[in-house]
Amino acid sequence: MASLLQGVADRLQRRARMSRAEALKLFEARDLIGLGQLANEVKQATWGDRAHFVINRQINPTNVCVLSCRFCDFATKRGRPNAYEMTIQDVLDRLSPELREVHIVQGLHPDWTWDFYLEMLRAIKTSFPRMQIKAWTAVEIDYFSKKFRLSVEEVLVQMKEAGLSALPGGGAEVFSERVRKALFPFKIGAPRWLEIHRIAHQLGIPTNATLLYGHIETREERVDHLLKLRELQDDTGGFMSFIPLAYQVGKTRVVERQASAIEDLKTMAISRLLLDNIPHIKAYWVTMGEETASIALNFGADDLDGTIGEERIMHAADAASPIRQTRERLVELIRASGCVPVERDALYHEVAVCDPSTRATASGRGLAQDSAPRAQEEVPRALPVGLHNGHR
C-alpha cells in the first residue's frame, strides 16, 4: 500500500488526475497518516496554513414536508406535535447585523406561496443589506419549479433578483439510484440535482456540493458520486466547496453505528485528492464532531463552516455536536489543528485573519488582519494555485 501512496504522490507531482481505481484503493490504505499527509500537501499548496470559518446562522423555516424519506428525522407532517412554521418576522428575529451569511433550508411545505419565498429574501436583504443569503437546496428548487409552474431558470433568476447569493449543496445525498430507491424514492436523483446546479452556475449563482456517507452506500458509490461532481465542475467551475456529511443514526437507524473517525478522515482526504477542481473542502463540525473536524484540517480540509446559531436537521437525528458555536471556539479549534484562522464570507472572500502575528496570502496577495471584504456580488472564478485547472 505504501507503493500506492507513492504512486499517488508522483501523480500529484505531475499534476495528473487521480483515477477511480486509485481512489477506491486508497479507502483500503492502512497508512492513515500518510494518506492525510498527501491530502494536506494539496490543501497547503493552495491555502497554506489558513483554515476558514464564517459568522453565520442556519435557519429552517419549517419542518413540514410533503416527502417522507426513510433516513430523515427532521421532516414531519402538519398537525403533528413537533411540526412548526415560521413567519418572515420569525426569520428576521433570528438574524443580527454581525452575521455574514444566513443559510436557509427547510421541508417542502405544501401550502406556502411563491411570493412568500421571494418576500423572505427581500425582507432579509432590506433589514441586513450586508448579509449574504445561501438558500434552498436543489431539492427545494425542483419543488418550487414544479409547484409554481416555473422553469428552474425562472425560479433562480427571480430569487437572485430578490437577494439570493448562493445555493447550498444539500439534497445530493449519494448519487446512486440503488440508494435513492431504498432511502428516498420520491426525492430527485443525480441527473436532476446536477442539472439544477449546472443551471445555477450558468446564471452566475455559485453553489456548494455535498455527499451523505456512512449509511447503506458502498465505497464505489461514494467515489462515483465524487467523480460526477468533478465532471460538472470541469464544465462550469461553479462549485465553491464540497462538504462530506456523515450520516447521523438518529431514530431512523438505517445503520446501527455512525461512520468511525477513521472513515471520516479517509473520506475527507480522498475527497481532497479526487476533487482537484473544487477550491474548498469543508470539515463540517456538526456531523463530524469538533475534535475530528479539527483533525480533518490536516487531512485536506480548509474550512470548518461557521457559528450556525441553531442547527436543527442533524440534531433531530441526535447529532452529538453542540447546536451552535461561538467565534472564539471555532478559532480555538482551528488553532489546535496548527492552522491560522481566517474569517470569510458566504462566497469565500477572506475578510479577516484572526492571528495578528500572521499575514495570510491568497495567490501571492497579502491579506491584512481585519481587511475589508470585497463586494459581495463578486464571485471567484479562477481556481487558486495548487488545484488542477486543466480540465475546465
C-alpha positions in Angstrom: 0.0 0.0 0.0 3.0 2.3 0.5 3.7 1.9 -3.2 0.1 3.1 -3.9 0.6 6.3 -1.8 3.9 6.9 -3.5 2.2 6.4 -6.9 -0.4 9.0 -5.9 2.3 11.4 -4.7 4.1 11.0 -8.0 0.9 11.6 -9.9 0.2 14.8 -7.9 3.7 16.0 -8.6 2.9 15.7 -12.3 -0.4 17.4 -11.8 -2.2 14.3 -13.2 -5.7 13.3 -12.1 -6.4 10.5 -9.7 -8.4 7.6 -11.2 -11.5 5.9 -9.8 -9.4 2.7 -9.2 -6.8 4.6 -7.2 -9.5 6.4 -5.1 -11.0 3.0 -4.2 -7.7 1.5 -3.3 -7.0 4.5 -1.0 -10.0 3.6 1.1 -8.1 0.3 1.9 -4.9 2.2 2.9 -3.7 1.3 6.4 -1.4 4.3 6.5 -3.9 6.8 7.5 -1.3 9.4 8.4 0.4 9.0 5.0 -2.9 9.5 3.3 -3.6 12.6 5.3 -0.2 14.0 4.5 -0.9 13.7 0.8 -4.2 15.5 1.1 -2.7 18.1 3.3 0.0 18.8 0.8 -2.7 19.5 -1.8 -4.5 21.8 0.6 -1.4 23.6 1.6 -0.3 24.2 -2.0 -3.4 26.4 -2.3 -4.2 27.7 1.1 -1.0 27.3 3.1 -1.8 27.1 6.8 -5.0 29.0 6.5 -8.3 27.5 7.6 -11.6 29.3 7.1 -14.8 29.9 9.0 -17.8 32.2 8.7 -20.1 34.0 11.2 -23.4 32.6 10.0 -26.8 31.5 11.1 -28.7 28.5 9.8 -32.5 28.9 9.7 -35.0 26.1 8.9 -38.3 28.0 8.4 -40.4 24.8 8.6 -40.1 21.1 9.1 -43.4 20.4 7.5 -42.7 18.4 4.3 -44.6 16.6 1.6 -42.0 13.9 1.4 -41.2 11.0 3.8 -37.6 9.9 3.3 -36.5 6.9 5.3 -33.3 8.4 6.6 -34.7 11.8 7.7 -35.6 12.6 11.3 -36.2 16.3 10.7 -39.3 16.3 8.4 -42.8 15.8 9.7 -46.5 16.4 8.7 -48.7 19.4 9.5 -50.7 18.8 12.7 -48.2 16.6 14.4 -46.9 17.8 17.8 -43.4 18.5 16.5 -44.5 20.5 13.4 -43.6 24.2 13.2 -43.9 27.0 10.7 -42.1 30.3 10.9 -43.3 33.7 9.7 -41.0 36.1 7.9 -40.7 38.1 11.1 -39.7 34.9 12.9 -36.9 34.6 10.4 -35.8 38.2 10.8 -35.9 37.9 14.6 -33.2 35.2 14.4 -30.8 37.3 12.4 -28.4 40.0 13.6 -26.1 42.6 11.9 -22.8 40.8 12.7 -23.8 37.8 10.6 -22.1 37.5 7.2 -24.2 34.6 6.0 -27.7 33.1 6.5 -28.1 29.5 5.4 -31.8 28.6 4.7 -33.0 25.0 4.1 -36.4 23.5 5.1 -39.1 21.0 4.5 -41.1 21.0 1.2 -44.1 22.9 2.6 -47.4 22.0 0.9 -49.1 25.4 1.1 -46.6 28.3 1.2 -46.8 30.6 -1.9 -44.1 31.6 -4.3 -44.5 35.2 -3.2 -43.8 34.2 0.4 -40.3 32.8 -0.5 -39.4 35.9 -2.5 -40.6 38.2 0.2 -38.5 36.4 2.7 -35.4 37.1 0.6 -36.3 40.7 0.1 -37.0 41.2 3.8 -33.6 39.8 4.8 -31.8 42.0 2.2 -33.7 45.1 3.3 -33.1 44.5 7.0 -29.5 43.2 6.7 -28.0 44.5 3.4 -24.5 43.2 4.1 -25.7 39.7 4.8 -25.3 37.1 2.0 -28.1 34.6 1.6 -27.3 30.9 0.8 -30.7 29.3 0.5 -32.7 26.3 -0.7 -31.2 23.1 -2.0 -31.7 21.7 -5.4 -34.5 19.5 -4.0 -36.3 22.6 -2.9 -35.6 24.4 -6.2 -37.0 21.5 -8.1 -40.1 21.5 -5.8 -40.6 25.3 -6.4 -40.3 24.8 -10.1 -43.0 22.1 -10.2 -45.3 23.5 -7.6 -45.4 27.1 -9.0 -45.1 26.0 -12.7 -41.9 27.9 -13.3 -38.7 26.8 -15.1 -35.7 26.3 -12.9 -34.2 29.3 -14.7 -37.1 31.4 -13.7 -37.0 30.2 -10.1 -33.3 31.0 -9.8 -33.4 34.4 -11.7 -36.3 35.7 -9.5 -34.6 34.5 -6.3 -31.3 36.1 -7.4 -33.1 39.4 -8.1 -34.7 39.2 -4.6 -31.3 38.8 -2.9 -30.1 35.2 -3.2 -26.3 34.9 -3.2 -25.6 31.2 -3.5 -27.2 27.7 -3.2 -26.2 25.2 -0.5 -25.1 21.7 -1.5 -27.7 19.7 0.4 -30.1 17.2 -1.1 -27.4 15.4 -3.1 -27.2 12.5 -0.6 -25.3 10.0 -2.7 -25.7 9.7 -6.5 -26.8 6.1 -6.5 -30.1 5.0 -8.0 -30.0 1.9 -5.8 -29.7 4.0 -2.6 -32.3 6.5 -3.9 -34.9 3.8 -4.3 -34.1 2.4 -0.9 -34.0 5.6 1.2 -35.6 8.5 -0.7 -37.6 7.2 -3.7 -39.7 10.3 -4.1 -36.8 12.7 -4.0 -34.8 13.9 -7.0 -31.9 11.8 -8.1 -28.5 12.6 -9.5 -29.5 13.8 -13.0 -31.9 16.5 -11.7 -29.6 17.6 -8.9 -26.7 18.1 -11.3 -28.9 19.8 -13.8 -30.1 22.4 -11.3 -26.6 23.1 -10.1 -25.5 23.4 -13.8 -28.2 26.0 -14.4 -27.3 27.9 -11.3 -23.7 28.1 -12.4 -24.7 29.3 -15.9 -26.7 32.0 -14.2 -23.7 33.2 -12.2 -25.0 31.7 -8.9 -22.2 29.8 -7.1 -23.1 26.6 -5.2 -21.8 24.1 -2.8 -21.8 20.3 -3.1 -22.3 17.5 -0.5 -22.1 13.8 0.0 -24.1 11.9 2.6 -22.0 8.9 3.6 -21.9 6.2 6.3 -25.3 4.6 5.7 -26.0 1.9 3.0 -23.9 3.3 0.3 -20.8 1.4 -0.9 -17.4 3.0 -1.3 -17.7 2.5 -5.0 -20.9 4.6 -4.9 -19.1 7.2 -2.8 -16.3 7.6 -5.4 -18.7 7.6 -8.3 -20.5 10.5 -6.6 -17.3 12.5 -6.3 -16.5 11.8 -10.0 -19.9 13.2 -11.1 -19.2 16.4 -9.1 -15.7 16.7 -10.6 -17.2 16.3 -14.1 -19.7 19.1 -13.6 -17.1 21.3 -12.1 -14.9 20.8 -15.2 -17.8 22.1 -17.3 -19.0 25.0 -15.1 -16.4 25.9 -12.4 -19.4 26.9 -10.2 -18.8 24.9 -7.1 -17.2 26.8 -4.2 -16.8 23.9 -1.7 -17.5 20.3 -1.1 -18.9 19.0 2.2 -18.8 15.3 3.1 -21.7 14.8 5.6 -21.5 11.9 8.0 -24.9 10.2 8.4 -26.4 10.6 11.9 -28.0 7.3 13.0 -30.8 9.0 15.0 -34.2 7.3 15.2 -34.3 6.1 11.6 -31.3 3.7 12.3 -30.7 2.9 8.6 -27.5 1.5 10.0 -26.6 0.8 13.7 -23.5 2.9 14.0 -22.2 6.2 12.6 -19.1 6.1 10.5 -15.9 6.0 12.5 -13.5 8.9 12.8 -11.0 6.9 10.6 -13.7 6.6 7.9 -14.4 10.3 8.3 -10.8 11.2 7.8 -10.3 8.8 4.9 -13.3 10.3 3.1 -12.1 13.8 3.7 -8.6 13.1 2.4 -9.8 11.2 -0.7 -12.3 13.9 -1.5 -9.5 16.5 -1.5 -7.3 14.3 -3.7 -10.1 13.4 -6.2 -11.8 16.8 -6.4 -8.9 18.6 -7.8 -11.0 21.4 -9.3 -13.2 22.4 -6.3 -11.4 25.1 -4.2 -12.6 24.3 -0.7 -13.2 21.1 1.3 -15.3 21.6 4.4 -14.9 19.7 7.7 -18.5 20.2 8.9 -18.1 20.1 12.7 -21.9 19.4 13.1 -21.7 15.9 11.7 -18.0 15.0 12.3 -17.8 16.4 15.8 -15.5 19.2 17.0 -12.3 17.1 17.5 -12.5 15.1 14.3 -13.3 18.2 12.3 -10.2 19.9 13.8 -8.0 17.0 12.9 -9.5 17.0 9.4 -7.9 20.4 8.8 -4.7 18.3 8.5 -6.4 15.8 6.1 -7.2 18.1 3.2 -10.0 20.3 4.7 -9.5 24.1 4.8 -12.9 25.1 6.2 -14.9 24.4 9.4 -18.2 26.1 8.3 -19.4 28.5 10.9 -21.2 29.5 14.1 -24.5 28.1 12.8 -26.6 29.6 15.5 -29.1 26.8 15.7 -28.7 23.5 13.8 -31.9 21.5 13.7 -31.7 18.9 10.9 -28.7 16.9 12.1 -29.7 17.4 15.8 -33.1 16.0 15.0 -31.1 12.8 14.3 -29.4 13.1 17.7 -26.1 14.6 16.5 -23.7 14.7 19.5 -22.1 18.0 18.5 -23.2 21.3 20.0 -26.2 23.0 18.4 -24.1 26.2 17.8 -20.6 27.5 18.1 -19.0 30.8 19.2 -16.5 32.6 17.0 -13.9 32.0 19.8 -14.5 28.3 19.8 -14.0 28.0 16.1 -10.8 30.0 16.3 -9.7 27.7 19.1 -10.4 24.5 17.1 -8.5 25.9 14.1 -5.5 26.9 16.1 -5.5 23.5 17.8 -5.0 22.0 14.4 -1.9 24.1 13.8 -3.7 26.3 11.2 -4.3 30.1 11.1 -8.0 31.0 11.5 -9.3 33.2 8.6 -12.8 34.6 8.7 -14.6 34.5 5.3 -18.0 35.4 3.9 -20.5 33.2 2.2 -18.7 33.4 -1.2 -15.3 32.6 0.4 -13.9 36.1 0.2 -11.4 36.2 3.1 -12.2 39.2 5.4 -10.1 38.8 8.5 -7.1 36.9 9.7 -7.6 36.1 13.4 -3.9 35.7 14.3 -2.3 39.2 14.4 1.2 37.8 14.1 0.4 36.1 10.7 -0.4 37.5 7.3 -2.4 35.2 5.1 -1.7 35.2 1.4 -4.1 34.4 -1.4 -2.4 33.5 -4.7 0.5 35.7 -3.7 -1.5 38.6 -2.4 -1.2 39.6 1.3 -4.3 39.9 3.4 -4.0 42.2 6.4 -5.9 41.4 9.6 -9.4 42.7 9.5 -9.2 43.8 5.9 -12.5 44.9 4.3 -14.5 42.3 2.3 -14.8 42.6 -1.4 -18.1 43.4 -2.9 -20.5 40.5 -2.3 -21.6 40.4 -5.9 -18.1 39.3 -6.9 -17.9 35.5 -7.4 -14.4 33.9 -7.6 -13.9 32.2 -11.0 -10.3 31.3 -11.3 -9.1 28.3 -9.4 -6.4 29.1 -6.8 -2.8 28.0 -7.2 -2.3 24.3 -6.3 -5.6 22.9 -7.7 -5.9 21.3 -11.1 -7.4 23.5 -13.7 -6.5 21.8 -16.9 -9.9 20.1 -17.4 -12.3 23.1 -17.2 
